[in-house]
């Protein structure tokens, strides 16, 4: 399976490009996710969970995430029944649920689009991601069985 997703350039302060994002599908609904190779896991904004028909997976309990420039951040965990990035589809995909309101407040302040979440290193590595800035595309590839196996296991926080 391969996918080539168009990049969306998000502008920040003074109109400079601050982030790159892609549109994917979570449980059949479009989602705008920024690409963040510094994030360990894929993340969704907990305030938008109902839009994607997601609920916390209580079998993992409450987790604490750590981010640069911040203290501990309380998070919950969830799994999307179907996460699709172009032709790549992963069932029961795990997402860390965090409140991304402060990020969206900043994007709104600069007149940029809001995001629903983050694509992290877990998915970027599993799909051998390549970003082509000239073509403005994110290229992903992956074996369906391998991807299902990688994302079948419980979450791993680093």
N, C-alpha and C positions, 0 to 999 in steps of 0.2 A: 504494500500500500504506500502511496505517495500523495503528498498534498503540497500545493503552492498557494499560500495565502497572501493576498495583497497587504502591504503594510499601510497603516494609517499613522500619519505623523501628528503628534499632539504638541501643540505650542504652549509654552510657558511664559515666563516673564519676558517682556519686551519682544514678544513674537518669536522668540527662539524655539527651535524644536527641542522639547525636553524629554519626550518618550516616544516609543514606537508601540503600536498596538495592532491586533488582528481581531477580526470578527469570527466567532465560532458559534457553535450551537450547544446549549445545555438543556437537556430534556425537551428539545424541539424549539427552544426560544433563543433568538440571537443574543449574543453577549459580546461586549467589547472588553478584551483583556490586554493589558500592557505586558510586554515581554521584559522580564527581569531576571537576568542570569545570576543575580546575587540573592534571589529568593530560593530557599531550599525546596519549597513545595508550591504547588498551585494553590491559589487563594481566591475565595469569592467574598464579596462584601456581604456580611451577615444581614445588613439592613435590606438587601435585595433578595434574600433567600426565597421568599414566597413567590417572587416572579419566576423562579426556576423550579418551583415545587420541591424545594429542598428542606430537610429538617435535620437537626443535630442528631448524630449517631451516638447515643448515650452509652454504647458498649465500650467506648474509649474513655469516657469521663471527660472532665474539663482539662484542657491543656494550657500551658503557658508558652507563648512564642517570644522570641527575642529578635528585635530589629536594631539596626544601626541607628544611633542617635535617639534611642528610646529605652525606656525601662522594659520590664516584662509586660506583655500584652496578653490579656485573656482571650482565649480562642475556643472554638468548638470545632467539631469535625463533621463532615457529611460526605455522602456519595451520591453523585448524579447517576440516574439510571442509564443515561446515554450522553456522552460528551463527544461531539463531532468537530473535527478540524478538517474541513474539506472532505476528502474521501476517507480519512482516518477516523474510525469510530471506536470508542472504548466504553464498554459497559461497566457500570458501577464504579465510575472514576472518583477517586478520593480528592476532596477539596478541604483545605483548612478554611474555616469561616472566621473572618476578622472584620472589625468595623473599619471601613475605608473612608468614612465620612470626611476626615481631615484632608485626605488626598483629593476627594471630589470637591470639597470646599475651595481648595487652592486652584484646581482646574477651572471651576466656575468663576473665581475671582479674575482669572486671566482670559476668560471668554472661550475656554477650551471645552471639548466634549468630556463627559463624565465616563468613568470606567465601571465595569462590573466586577473586575478582579484582575488577577495576575497569573501569567504563565511562568512557572518557576523552573529551576534546574532539573527537578525530577523528570518533567516531561521533555524538556529540551535535550537532555542526555538520552532518554529512552527512544526518542524519535530522531536522533542524530541530526539535530536542527542546524540549519545553515541560514544566515541572514545575508541576503544580497541587497545591499543598499542602492546599487545602481538600478536594479530592476524593481526595487521597492517590494521585495517578496520575502516571505519566510518559507523555506523549504523543509518539509518533514518527511521522514520515511520510517516505516516500521512494519514488522511482522505482527499480524493480528494476535496470534497465539502468544508471542513474546510480550507484547504490550499488555494483554490481559493478565499474564502471569506477574509482570512487574507491578501492576497496580492492584492486584488481588490482595496483596499482603497489607497488614496494618501500616499506618502512617509511620514515617521515620522522621524524627526531628533531629537536626544536627546542631 
